[in-house]
Amino acid sequence: MATAGICWDLAKAALRAQMEYRANFLVGILAGVVWQVTGFFTIWVILSRFHSIGGWTLGEIAFLYGLRLTAHGLWVVPFARLIDMDYMVREGEFDRFLIRPLNPMLQIITSRLRIAALGDLVGGVVLLSAASAKAGVDWSPVALVYLILVLIGGALAEAALQIGCAALSFRFLDTGGLRFLIDDAFNKFGGYPLKIFSGGMQFFLTWIVPMAFVAYLPAAVLLGRTGELRVSPVVAYLAPLVGLIWFVAAWRIWSWQSRNYQSSGH
Amino acid sequence: MPIITADNLVKEFRLPKRYGGPLGGLRTLFTPAYTVKRAVDGVSFTVDEGELVGYLGPNGAGKSTTIKMLTGILVPTSGMLEVAGLVPWERREENALRIGVVFGQRSQLWWDLPLIDSLRLVGKLYRVPAERYRRNLDRFTELLGLGAFLQTPVRQLSLGQRMRGDLAAAMLYEPPLLYLDEPTVGLDVLAKERMRSFIAEVNREHGTTIILTTHDLADVEKLCRRIIFIDQGKVLYDGPVQRLKEQFAPWRELVVQLVPDGGELPPDELFDLPGVEVARREGAKVWLRFDPKLIPAPRLIAQVTARCPVSDLAIVEPELAGVVRGIYAEREAALTP
């Protein structure tokens, strides 16, 4: 509990520090919203021509997209600082996290929050609520709890990939390209029902990279579309757990790899 | 009781082998070959509680690498290290609670926040009880003269102010161990003096064990009783400051102010005595370097005054800086083929 208190204090300090640059702060939030709206707009344009993608209607696609966006916002607000991982390792900035009595990852997370990503979160929630009415989701209490778990699980799954990638920084110093690739892939593919892709691709996005567990499988559960899945419905129900497992594994790998940290200068 | 025991510490850095020429970059990318650089090569020492040790060496000698292993930042390639009963990198967070670290080259403070915020956060991180925090803050604010800029964002502080802030942050939780890596680098004379008196005070009053690396030998002469001198990753000397001088600079110097005899100054040959050489000469002022074992100072003075009229005499002990310069020069000579 003491750890949570310290993290909270550090996060507040990070926020105060960011407020020192107010203009940047406000522009950042605005840019975040605009960026995500454009993303959905692309899909909307496609849908207005074809009316459905893989049998999913506009409402259903919007629901899927909202699910992904909210999960994305949930991971990216606290973990934004991972973007600077290469820099921190290469320049020796990581030193400071190792000489303080707190888990280094917790220190990284709390050293900067990406407020701009709140745009993702807000956009995601708005889209999700609007679309769930249109797509006709049956909101039983169980479904609501499942939704919350799924959002957290999705955030953890995406965070896991980025943390695993950041773990490579300790050895290879430059992983920016790979990280951008992952982010871009989630952005481009995550918002579509994965059934429109080939079987091999679906397998890859389910078992090699856990993208399917972020939005597609949970959305299929909530929309009553589990019949069309290539995996057993049980797997879809367990989506939050998959995110958690990936996250724990990635965290472990990261901590283990941090022993390879070489600092800078000798 | 030693608080630090280092036994045969080794740290190697592996760098991918680089290739030049066309497609060299591509070859570098895929090569399995590494070049190994041994930054620390079998360093052993112990430090007792309450000691203030100067850790010296030329650039690239392995000083910072050693400090980084002591603090738990780096994991050694081999060897044993125990700090206050812990292996630093294995129980990093516990170790962190017991050490204060100041890097002269890199501030540990929160760059965009007022100094007081950094101190407050450090107090929280190290779980300092409110009352003790208050007391230490007041004390260090006074000792280091922080009052005038406690509310200033760290990025707007001068280097001297920032270093004082860093020192206060490192001592706020009264760690039994303090590592100072070049804490006076880039500071002006006055700021250096202030840092030194604070370091001495902390060592004396709190019994804090301090390891200090520096290039400013005045720091060492004023603060440390013991020096560990390393070069190319190996310990060259470990012992009292005084003995380093005796070992590497066993000579002393007699500064003689000559009186021109009928307008003529005596030539250097006049001082041709066993165990004596002219180290420097500026007109009527001569620096005679002599070995006290071959010719004791009183006899040298008697011989000199017998040979020519003298208006002033002074015996000078070698300065540490001069001694170290000598060691560096010897090493350069040994390395040049």
Contacts between the chains, C-beta under 8 A, distances in Angstrom:
chain1	res1	chain2	res2	distance
A	2	B	127	6.8
A	5	B	124	7.6
A	6	B	124	5.6
A	6	B	125	6.0
A	9	B	121	6.3
A	9	B	124	5.1
A	10	B	121	6.7
A	10	B	125	7.9
A	13	B	110	6.1
A	13	B	113	6.1
A	13	B	117	6.2
A	13	B	121	5.7
A	16	B	112	7.9
A	16	B	113	6.2
A	16	B	117	7.3
A	17	B	110	6.4
A	17	B	111	7.4
A	17	B	112	3.8
A	17	B	113	5.5
A	18	B	112	7.8
A	20	B	112	4.7
A	20	B	113	7.9
A	20	B	153	7.1
A	21	B	112	7.9
A	92	B	106	7.3
A	93	B	106	8.0
A	95	B	68	7.4
A	95	B	73	5.3
A	95	B	103	7.4
A	95	B	106	7.2
A	96	B	106	7.7
A	96	B	108	5.4
A	98	B	71	7.3
A	98	B	72	6.0
A	98	B	73	4.7
A	98	B	92	6.4
A	98	B	96	7.7
A	99	B	71	5.2
A	99	B	72	6.9
A	99	B	73	6.5
A	99	B	96	5.5
A	99	B	99	7.1
A	99	B	101	4.8
A	99	B	108	7.6
A	100	B	96	5.5
A	100	B	125	5.8
A	101	B	93	4.7
A	101	B	94	7.4
A	101	B	96	4.2
A	101	B	97	4.5
A	101	B	125	6.3
A	101	B	126	6.4
A	102	B	93	6.7
A	102	B	125	6.3
A	103	B	93	7.2
A	259	B	75	5.0
A	259	B	89	7.2
A	261	B	73	7.3
A	261	B	74	7.2
A	262	B	13	6.0
A	262	B	74	7.2
A	263	B	68	5.6
A	263	B	73	5.7
A	263	B	74	6.0
A	265	B	64	6.0
A	266	B	13	7.1
A	266	B	37	7.7
A	266	B	39	4.4
A	266	B	60	6.1
A	266	B	62	6.6
A	266	B	64	6.1
A	266	B	65	5.0
